[in-house]
Amino acid sequence: MSQPQPPPYPYNPYHQPPIAQQPPGPAVPPPFPGQLPMQPGPPYPVHPVPFGQQPNPGNGRPIGAFLLSLLASFLISAVYSATIYATYQDQSEGTVHTLYLLHALVNGAAVGVLTGLVGGRSNAARTAGTIVAALGAFFGYTNAVPLVIADSAGHQILRDMLVNDPFTPAKAWWGSQTGGEWIALLGLVLAAATAWGLAYAIGRSRR
């Protein structure tokens, strides 16, 4: 008795169509609904943005702008206070007002330039710089008042003033006794406007 020969095709009782043979190559996973199929190819390197670096240099660094403008305003105010202390005996009322307005302009210009260069187009940096410039104009004058009182009236009078009326420097800046209120306000406006204008112009010019 002879051996049964196997059929020329695989056994297929349900008459299913033959499965097409895939050519050899890398397997590509099927795409999800709404996803484009992946194309085989070499991997492409991804260059992430370094930590702490802004993707857009025009946005600037508001915190750095605030710290630098604060330092510059403090130094300029200290120089102005020292100038008042060294020359107060020879200053007329007009000279006092002129130096105050000039200091407000210089303080606002320095703060505005630093804010624009470091802060870029950041509105937060401009707002902070405007406040810093106005405060620099104010404290530059008021910090000189205790020095003048201590030099002209003595340290005991200064101690009594700080105990009984600590707002004497602010009252002297306001100038209510000499009618200089508008000069005091003009200095604040001049410092703030200069700081904002320069910060805006320099920040907008950066790309």
Secondary structure, DSSP 4 states (H G I P E B T S, - for coil): -PPPPPPSS---TT-PPPPPPPPSS---PPPPTT-PPPPP-PPPP--PPPTT--SSGGG--HHHHHHHHHHHHHHHHHHHHHHHHHHGGG--HHHHHHHHHHHHHHHHHHHHHHHHHHHTT-HHHHHHHHHHHHHHHHHHHHTHHHHHHHHHH-HHHHHHHHHH-TTHHHHHHHTTTTT-HHHHHHHHHHHHHHHHHHHHHHHHH--
